[in-house]
Amino acid sequence: MKKVPPMQRRSLLQAAALAPLAASLPVLAQAWPARPIKLVVPFPGGSSPDIIARAVAEPLGQALGQPLVIVNQPGAGGNIGTGAVAKAEPDGYTLLFTIQGPLVTAPLLTKQLPYNPVKDLQPIGLVATSPNVLVVDPKLGVNSLADFVRLAKEKKGQLNYGSVGNGSAAHLAMESFRTRAGFEMTHVPYQGFPQVVNAILAGQVHAGFMVPGIAMGQVRAGKLKALAVTSAGRVASLPELQTLAELGYAGFEAISWQAMLAPARTSAPIVQRLSAELVKVIKSDEVRAKMLSQYFSAAASSPEGLASLMKTERERWGQMIKAAGVQAE
């Protein structure tokens, strides 16, 4: 028998020792998930991200073989719940479902943010998009966007508006709009759109941009008045509402979107499986119908696609923040 040199013998022994570990890696990846997964929504129950998250969570849990448990963790415009996920163990058992505010604009406007969305979070995929609609208290007596602008100018800062937090699309849409139209309003942040709606109904605030899924029920009931939408073109489900671009504010667009992410350093096999299953769920007829009932459009993407969107949106909203003179908190 040929004698094996000592150096080669050590290499063979090391390879033999590592072989079981290497063989176990696919098994470890296949073992996930072995228990329920927590899906953190950093906004209250009944808010638009909560509604869309629930539409996605059940079929995604069925596909993964473990339920996704929704945990609402609102506060600070979504930054509290987002920060909690950013600090969670990257084991695939804590995920985030949120809007663009905590991911894109909050870092531009919030001092000492407790997380970095680029470094601390791993994109999984885009889920849905929606325009915003400008709604006002009918008691203001305005019947058009032009009426609203005229009244706001006459009141000279006496009117206020609600949003879901500093840096949210609703907040920045109004700041951009009022800057271009030349009037002043006071910003009042709330935990979620249902709270903004209740504040308008109670006469505590006068107006707000919000997703149609939350607003249109009250609009149809005559309790809110819708004046315009923020999409680039007319919305098929709201054909009666003109866009701000049509009404004299060329190029105005402020779309809300929702996405799923995980803590940074979550393993690639887990992220890839989540992404693949999420895309299938979003493209299903049942989930698409649920989204459309809330005036949202399904918008699946890869993790890389979401990362690219976040980068593009940071640049776009950064320019809008500068143009509108919005100050950091």
C-alpha positions as CSV (number, residue, x, y, z in Angstrom):
1,M,0.0,0.0,0.0
2,K,1.3,3.4,-0.9
3,K,2.1,5.5,2.1
4,V,0.2,8.8,2.4
5,P,2.4,11.8,3.2
6,P,1.5,13.5,6.6
7,M,0.4,16.8,5.0
8,Q,-2.0,15.0,2.7
9,R,-3.2,12.8,5.5
10,R,-4.2,15.8,7.6
11,S,-6.0,17.3,4.6
12,L,-8.0,14.1,4.1
13,L,-8.9,13.9,7.8
14,Q,-10.0,17.6,7.8
15,A,-12.1,16.9,4.7
16,A,-13.7,13.9,6.3
17,A,-14.5,15.9,9.4
18,L,-16.1,18.7,7.5
19,A,-18.1,16.4,5.2
20,P,-21.0,15.8,7.6
21,L,-21.3,19.5,8.2
22,A,-21.4,20.3,4.5
23,A,-23.9,17.6,3.9
24,S,-26.1,19.0,6.7
25,L,-26.3,22.5,5.3
26,P,-29.1,21.7,2.8
27,V,-30.9,19.9,5.5
28,L,-30.7,22.9,7.8
29,A,-32.0,25.1,5.1
30,Q,-34.9,22.7,4.4
31,A,-35.7,22.6,8.1
32,W,-36.8,26.2,8.1
33,P,-39.4,27.1,9.2
34,A,-39.9,24.8,12.1
35,R,-42.2,27.1,14.1
36,P,-44.5,30.1,13.5
37,I,-43.0,33.2,12.0
38,K,-43.7,36.7,13.5
39,L,-44.6,39.3,10.9
40,V,-44.2,42.7,12.4
41,V,-46.4,45.5,11.1
42,P,-45.2,48.8,12.6
43,F,-48.7,50.4,12.3
44,P,-52.0,49.8,14.1
45,G,-54.6,47.2,13.3
46,G,-56.9,48.3,10.5
47,S,-54.2,50.4,8.8
48,S,-53.5,49.8,5.2
49,P,-50.2,47.8,5.8
50,D,-52.1,45.7,8.4
51,I,-54.8,44.9,5.9
52,I,-52.5,44.0,3.1
53,A,-50.2,42.1,5.4
54,R,-53.1,39.9,6.5
55,A,-54.1,39.3,2.9
56,V,-50.6,38.0,2.2
57,A,-49.8,36.3,5.5
58,E,-52.3,33.4,5.5
59,P,-51.5,32.0,2.0
60,L,-47.7,32.6,2.5
61,G,-47.9,30.7,5.8
62,Q,-49.7,27.8,4.0
63,A,-46.9,27.8,1.4
64,L,-44.2,27.7,4.0
65,G,-45.9,25.2,6.2
66,Q,-45.9,27.5,9.3
67,P,-48.3,30.3,10.1
68,L,-47.3,34.0,9.9
69,V,-48.5,35.7,13.1
70,I,-49.2,39.4,12.6
71,V,-47.8,41.6,15.4
72,N,-48.8,45.2,15.3
73,Q,-46.1,47.4,16.8
74,P,-47.0,51.1,16.0
75,G,-45.3,54.3,17.0
76,A,-43.1,57.1,15.6
77,G,-44.4,56.8,12.1
78,G,-43.5,53.1,11.9
79,N,-39.9,53.5,13.2
80,I,-40.4,51.7,16.5
81,G,-41.5,48.4,14.9
82,T,-39.1,48.7,12.1
83,G,-36.2,49.2,14.6
84,A,-37.3,46.1,16.5
85,V,-37.1,43.9,13.4
86,A,-33.7,45.5,12.5
87,K,-32.4,44.3,15.9
88,A,-34.0,40.9,15.8
89,E,-32.2,37.6,15.3
90,P,-31.6,37.0,11.6
91,D,-33.1,33.4,11.8
92,G,-36.1,33.9,9.5
93,Y,-38.6,33.9,12.4
94,T,-39.0,37.7,12.6
95,L,-40.0,39.6,9.4
96,L,-41.2,43.1,8.6
97,F,-44.2,44.3,6.6
98,T,-44.1,48.1,6.1
99,I,-44.6,51.1,3.9
100,Q,-41.9,53.3,2.4
101,G,-41.8,55.8,5.2
102,P,-39.6,53.9,7.7
103,L,-37.4,52.6,4.8
104,V,-36.9,55.6,2.6
105,T,-37.9,59.0,4.0
106,A,-37.6,58.6,7.8
107,P,-33.8,58.3,7.5
108,L,-33.8,61.6,5.7
109,L,-35.9,63.4,8.3
110,T,-35.5,61.7,11.7
111,K,-32.5,62.5,13.9
112,Q,-31.0,59.6,15.7
113,L,-33.0,56.9,13.9
114,P,-32.5,53.6,15.8
115,Y,-31.7,51.6,12.7
116,N,-30.2,51.9,9.2
117,P,-32.6,50.5,6.6
118,V,-29.8,49.7,4.2
119,K,-27.4,48.1,6.7
120,D,-29.9,46.5,9.2
121,L,-32.6,45.1,6.9
122,Q,-32.6,42.6,4.1
123,P,-35.2,43.2,1.3
124,I,-37.4,40.3,0.4
125,G,-39.8,41.9,-2.1
126,L,-42.2,44.6,-3.0
127,V,-45.9,43.6,-2.4
128,A,-48.3,46.3,-3.4
129,T,-48.7,49.9,-4.6
130,S,-51.5,52.5,-4.3
131,P,-52.0,56.2,-5.1
132,N,-52.9,58.6,-2.3
133,V,-56.2,60.6,-2.3
134,L,-56.6,64.1,-0.8
135,V,-59.6,64.1,1.5
136,V,-61.0,67.0,3.5
137,D,-63.7,67.6,6.1
138,P,-67.0,68.3,4.2
139,K,-67.7,71.0,6.8
140,L,-64.9,73.1,5.2
141,G,-67.4,73.7,2.4
142,V,-64.9,73.2,-0.5
143,N,-66.0,71.3,-3.6
144,S,-62.7,71.3,-5.6
145,L,-59.0,71.4,-5.3
146,A,-59.0,75.0,-6.3
147,D,-61.5,75.8,-3.5
148,F,-59.3,74.1,-1.0
149,V,-56.2,76.0,-2.0
150,R,-58.1,79.3,-1.9
151,L,-59.5,78.6,1.6
152,A,-56.1,77.5,2.9
153,K,-54.6,80.7,1.6
154,E,-57.3,82.8,3.2
155,K,-56.9,81.0,6.6
156,K,-53.1,81.6,6.5
157,G,-51.9,78.6,8.5
158,Q,-55.1,78.1,10.5
159,L,-55.8,74.7,8.8
160,N,-54.0,71.5,9.8
161,Y,-53.6,68.1,8.2
162,G,-53.0,64.6,9.5
163,S,-50.5,61.9,8.3
164,V,-49.1,58.6,9.5
165,G,-45.9,60.2,10.7
166,N,-42.9,62.4,9.8
167,G,-41.4,61.3,6.5
168,S,-44.5,59.3,5.4
169,A,-45.7,59.6,1.8
170,A,-48.8,61.3,3.1
171,H,-46.7,63.9,5.0
172,L,-44.4,64.6,2.2
173,A,-47.2,64.7,-0.4
174,M,-48.9,67.5,1.5
175,E,-45.7,69.4,2.1
176,S,-44.8,69.2,-1.6
177,F,-48.4,70.2,-2.6
178,R,-48.7,73.1,-0.2
179,T,-45.3,74.4,-1.2
180,R,-46.2,74.4,-4.9
181,A,-49.6,75.9,-4.2
182,G,-48.3,78.5,-1.9
183,F,-50.2,78.0,1.4
184,E,-49.4,77.0,4.9
185,M,-50.8,74.1,7.0
186,T,-49.8,72.5,10.3
187,H,-48.8,68.9,10.3
188,V,-50.3,66.6,12.9
189,P,-48.8,63.0,13.0
190,Y,-50.9,59.9,14.0
191,Q,-50.1,56.2,14.4
192,G,-52.1,55.1,11.3
193,F,-54.6,56.2,8.7
194,P,-57.7,55.0,10.7
195,Q,-56.6,57.5,13.4
196,V,-56.2,60.3,10.7
197,V,-59.7,59.5,9.4
198,N,-61.2,59.6,13.0
199,A,-59.4,62.9,13.6
200,I,-61.0,64.5,10.5
201,L,-64.4,63.1,11.4
202,A,-64.0,64.6,14.9
203,G,-63.0,68.0,13.5
204,Q,-59.5,67.8,15.0
205,V,-57.8,68.1,11.6
206,H,-59.1,69.4,8.3
207,A,-57.5,67.3,5.6
208,G,-55.0,64.6,4.7
209,F,-53.5,62.5,1.9
210,M,-54.2,58.8,2.5
211,V,-54.6,55.5,0.7
212,P,-58.1,55.1,-0.9
213,G,-58.6,51.8,0.9
214,I,-59.0,53.6,4.2
215,A,-60.7,56.8,2.9
216,M,-63.2,55.8,0.3
217,G,-65.7,54.1,2.5
218,Q,-66.1,57.4,4.4
219,V,-66.1,59.3,1.1
220,R,-68.9,57.1,-0.3
221,A,-70.9,57.7,3.0
222,G,-70.5,61.4,2.6
223,K,-68.4,61.8,5.7
224,L,-65.2,62.8,3.8
225,K,-64.8,64.7,0.6
226,A,-62.2,63.5,-2.0
227,L,-60.6,66.1,-4.1
228,A,-57.8,64.5,-6.2
229,V,-55.4,61.6,-6.4
230,T,-51.6,61.6,-6.5
231,S,-51.0,59.1,-9.3
232,A,-49.5,60.1,-12.6
233,G,-52.7,59.1,-14.4
234,R,-56.3,58.4,-13.5
235,V,-57.0,55.4,-11.3
236,A,-59.3,52.8,-13.0
237,S,-61.1,52.2,-9.7
238,L,-61.6,55.9,-9.0
239,P,-62.3,57.3,-12.5
240,E,-64.2,60.3,-11.1
241,L,-61.1,61.7,-9.3
242,Q,-58.7,63.9,-11.3
243,T,-55.0,63.8,-10.6
244,L,-53.1,66.7,-9.1
245,A,-51.1,66.8,-12.4
246,E,-54.4,67.4,-14.3
247,L,-55.4,70.1,-11.9
248,G,-52.4,72.3,-12.5
249,Y,-49.5,70.6,-10.7
250,A,-47.6,69.1,-13.6
251,G,-45.5,66.1,-12.7
252,F,-46.9,65.6,-9.3
253,E,-46.8,62.0,-8.2
254,A,-46.7,60.4,-4.7
255,I,-47.4,56.7,-4.7
256,S,-47.5,54.6,-1.5
257,W,-46.0,51.1,-1.6
258,Q,-45.6,48.2,0.8
259,A,-42.9,45.6,1.1
260,M,-41.6,42.7,3.2
261,L,-38.1,42.6,4.7
262,A,-36.0,40.6,7.2
263,P,-33.2,41.4,9.5
264,A,-29.8,41.8,7.8
265,R,-27.7,38.7,7.7
266,T,-30.7,36.4,7.3
267,S,-29.4,33.4,5.3
268,A,-29.6,33.5,1.5
269,P,-31.6,30.2,1.3
270,I,-34.3,31.6,3.6
271,V,-34.5,35.0,1.8
272,Q,-34.7,33.2,-1.6
273,R,-37.5,30.9,-0.4
274,L,-39.4,33.7,1.1
275,S,-39.1,35.7,-2.0
276,A,-40.1,32.9,-4.3
277,E,-43.2,32.0,-2.2
278,L,-44.2,35.6,-1.8
279,V,-44.2,36.3,-5.5
280,K,-46.4,33.3,-6.1
281,V,-48.8,34.5,-3.4
282,I,-49.0,38.0,-4.8
283,K,-49.7,36.7,-8.3
284,S,-52.6,34.5,-7.1
285,D,-56.0,35.6,-8.2
286,E,-57.4,35.5,-4.6
287,V,-54.7,37.9,-3.2
288,R,-54.8,40.2,-6.2
289,A,-58.6,40.5,-5.7
290,K,-58.2,41.3,-2.0
291,M,-55.7,44.0,-2.9
292,L,-57.9,45.5,-5.5
293,S,-60.8,45.7,-3.1
294,Q,-58.5,48.0,-1.1
295,Y,-57.5,50.0,-4.2
296,F,-54.0,48.5,-4.1
297,S,-52.3,46.9,-7.1
298,A,-50.2,43.7,-6.7
299,A,-46.5,44.5,-7.4
300,A,-44.2,41.6,-6.9
301,S,-40.4,42.0,-7.1
302,S,-37.2,40.2,-6.3
303,P,-35.1,41.2,-3.2
304,E,-32.7,43.1,-5.6
305,G,-35.7,44.9,-7.2
306,L,-36.9,46.1,-3.8
307,A,-33.4,47.3,-2.9
308,S,-33.2,49.2,-6.2
309,L,-36.6,50.8,-5.6
310,M,-35.5,51.9,-2.1
311,K,-32.4,53.5,-3.5
312,T,-34.4,55.3,-6.3
313,E,-37.0,56.5,-3.9
314,R,-34.4,57.9,-1.5
315,E,-33.0,60.0,-4.2
316,R,-36.5,61.2,-5.5
317,W,-37.9,62.0,-2.1
318,G,-34.6,63.6,-1.0
319,Q,-35.0,66.0,-3.8
320,M,-38.7,66.6,-2.9
321,I,-37.8,67.2,0.8
322,K,-35.2,69.8,-0.2
323,A,-37.5,71.5,-2.6
324,A,-40.3,71.7,0.0
325,G,-38.0,72.8,2.7
326,V,-39.2,70.0,5.1
327,Q,-37.1,70.0,8.3
328,A,-35.8,67.0,10.2
329,E,-37.3,66.3,13.5
